[in-house]
């Protein structure tokens, strides 16, 4: 990774957008504040992507698959950094760090961010975007089936 800036675990800072008082949104418009998450190690990549990484103290069981039973942390990515829309499921996505690798949030069997919550809780949309190659969930109700 080519890192441009490191904010560390500093609350506030400008590794994530400071527009709108630093508040991000979820898909349905509720406020969400990632900038003040003191558990997240925050940085900006050279292409402007904002990244927040959390390491958990214990394994968490987030699902039905073997990999999702051993979640060690999470990664939140704002793919276009300070540019709008600064919203989960639009330009912000989450990934689970597991004993077996990195898994997109919203993967089938994910109990932390179930795929059916993609339309309301945008962090559950990463798997959809990677698997389906689109963001149709923003325009209509969609189903994995």
C-alpha positions, 0 to 999 in steps of 0.5 A: 500500500502506498500510504499518503497520510496516517492519522492513527487512532486519533479521534477526528483528524482528516483521514476520512471526510470532514464535510458535513461536520465529518458525518457520513450517512447510511443508505437511508440517510442516518448519520454515521461517524467513523472519524471519532472511532478511537478503535480504528487505525485510520490512513489515506492511500496515495489515490485518496482512498480512506481506510480504517482498520480495527483489530479485535481483542478476541475472535468473533463468530459472525456467521455460518461459514468456517471463516466467519466464525473467526473474525479478528477485525474489520476494514472500512474503506471510503473508495473516493476519500473526501469526495461525496457521497460519503455514505455506506453502500455507496462509496464506503464498504466494510470487510472482515479480517478473518483467520482465513483472509479478508471477506467482504461484509454482506457475504452469504451467512454473515450475521454481523452485516447480513446481505439482506440488510444491504438496502438499509445498512450499507456496510452489508453491500461489499459482497454484493458489489464484488459478486454482482459487479453493480449497485442495483440495490440503490435503485430497487429491491434485490435478492441474492436468489 
